[in-house]
Each structure stands twice: as structure tokens, then as C-alpha cells.
Amino acid sequence: MAWAKQRWLPALLIPLALLAAVLVSTVQAGATPTLPPKSAEEIVAMIARTEVRAFSGTVLQSSKLGLPDLNVGALGGGQEEPSLFEFLTGSHEARIYVAGPSKARLQVLDRMAERDVVVNGTEAWFYSSADNSAVHTTLPARPEAATSPAAPDDNARNLPSPEALADRFLETMDDHTEVSVGEPATVAGRGAYTLMLVPRSTDTLVDRIAINVDSETGFPLGVTVRAKGQADPTFSASFSSFDPGVPDPALFTFTPPPGATVKEAAVTEKEAPTWAPRPKTSESSGPAGPRHPSKDVSGQGWDSVVVLPAGSAPQGLVTNPQLAQALQPVAGGRALTTSLVSVLILDDGRVFAGMVPLERLQDVAGARGTAAG
């Protein structure tokens, strides 16, 4: 079954970095809805044809990978942008507002604080209420957005939303995946079809993935990932509230609160938040640059392994103290093993990652040899 994406979303926010390369519910309780029967092919077509171009809602995300709490954004954590790693542990709540290809707002609700990203055209703000600090930056102009509004936007899927995760999984559908229809569900008070993806591979750590699709709009409302041998969902992201209407335009205008510390930063500066969109370069795969420069992939389907050269791994993978404690020494480097993802960091700096057991990563690394990468 081919997945042909025929739509866009804005190029924004929180690159999932390693998770997006590797991984790619908290479904609101309610009575099972009665929906007209549809085949898996029809549900996939609904997603591809959805006309949702603006929406708002609250997303609940939960991870049970067996990692320590990496919530760097908790009170007292200082001004740190939301990172890949905190979304790999615990539960999180975020509000998302989207109004076309150049307006979006993300509010990450920490335990006793809030962090905001506001993108309005070429203006972007990053704000943390924990220390009342803000970073302002000007993004590269994107004239192609005005001339090709329906073009797929690769960087759109950097949003930490069910739609983003669904895209990652759907684009990998091939002969390695069994696709079927599950029981309908109620998500965010809306009737939703359930699309089931089951890997045919015996080597992957993934047991099955459920994608809840709004029966009215075709928009993905929830994604649940289950690991083999676990009864509870390992990773989930689901709307608890969802409105397919255009949000209030005032939400995309940001003014720093009184007394806030404001810093100007270019998106290419090292001190700028790592989740800012990057300018287009000659090697870009999209308007904001490649998602994984120099990324290499070994194998196919659910058994594939992402290979990152030395120096290209997400910084927090080696600098986050809680994550460093979770790394175990192995021959030739260190490893992170969870119920869903394995990561191998070699002493030479290369990184191997996949939804596979550690042994699979070690086999790929051994085949590449010490001079590879």
C-alpha cells in the first residue's frame, strides 16, 4: 500500500531528531462510536486527503520506555528549550495552535512553568516562564509557501503532535507491515477510525501501532505504540481536545512580559534554541534544511538502523546527566536500551539507533568496521 502525502503543515518546532529517525493511548475515554465501515485503504486515503489547514488543541503525550525522568523543563531547570529527550520520559501536556503554513504556537506546560514557541511569518519567539526569559529570532523567508500552498512540507512533521507521528509511520508502510482496521474510538470527544499497523518482522521491538483518525476530517487524532512483551502502551500522543477551526490571530502575536530578559539570536548561532527551524542550504531536503544531515540507513522496514556520523548526534544524548547514567558500557562504546528503541554510541563518536535489539545495532556496527562513517 503506497502512502502518497498530498498536503502540508507548517515548518516548525521541536525537531524529534533521533526519535523521528528511529521511531518513526492516551485516548480520551468515551463510548465506542458507531461509524460507517471503511477499509484500511479508505482510511489511509482519508488522511492523505484531509483538508485541515488550521487547528488548535491540547495534546497529551506519555512515554514508558524505562528511562529516568529527563524533564529538563521543570521549575528550576533554567532556560532550556524542550528537547527530544524529555519527551522520551514521563507524561507531558502541550497546546498547539496552527493557522496556515507560517503561523503556529506551541505551549509546553511544565509542572510549575510554561514554555512557548510562537512563529508568525519570519518572526519567532521562544519564551520560558521559569526565569521570565525570551529569545527572539528572524527566520529565513519562504516565498515558495505562497506559490505552492499545497506542497508537502517535510519539516512540518517536527511538531510533537499525533499528526506528525502518524506521518512518520504511514510513510514507512510497505510489504513489511500488515495494515488493518481496529475498533473505532472516541478521541477528544470525536468519533475516530482506528488504523492498525503490525510489523511482519520478528526482529523489531515494535508490537503494533494504532492511529486514530477523525471520522469527519481525516486528521490523525492519536497514535499509540506498543512494544513487544508489554501490556501497556509504550509511547502515545493524543489530542484531549481538538478544534479544526482557525485559531484567534492574537495567539500568534507575542509580547514579552514586563521584566523579561530578551535576547536576539540568529537561528544559525550555537546559543539559539536547537529546536528553531534552520535556514535552507544547498544540501537541504526542505525549506528548513535536512532533518538528518549525512544520515545513513542500514536495512529496510522495521529492522532498519539509522547511522549517524561522529559529531552529528543530538547534544543531549551525551550531555544530559540523567541520560548519561542510563547508558551502559558495551564493547567499543556505550548503549541505551529501552523497550522500544536501542541506541549504540561508539567510542569514535558514531551513533547507531533503531527500533531493534542492541544486538542488531552491534551487528551493523561490526559490518561497518572502525573506519566506517
Secondary structure, DSSP 4 states (H G I P E B T S, - for coil): ------------S---HHHHHHT---PPP-PPP------HHHHHHHHHH----EEEEEEEEEEESSPPP--TTSTTS-S----TGGGGEEEEEEEEEEESTTEEEEEEE-SS-EEEEEEETTEEEEEETTTTEEEEEEPPP-THHHH-TTS--GGGGGSSSHHHHHHHHHTT-STTEEEEEEEEEEETTEEEEEEEEEE--SSSSEEEEEEEEETTT--EEEEEEEETT-SS-SEEEEEEEEE-SPPPGGGG---PPTT-EEEE--TTSTTS-TTSPPPP-TT-SSTT--SSTT-EEESSGGG-EEEE-TT-S-THHHH-HHHHHH-EEETTEEEEE-SS-EEEEETTS-EEEESS-HHHHHHHHHHH-TT--
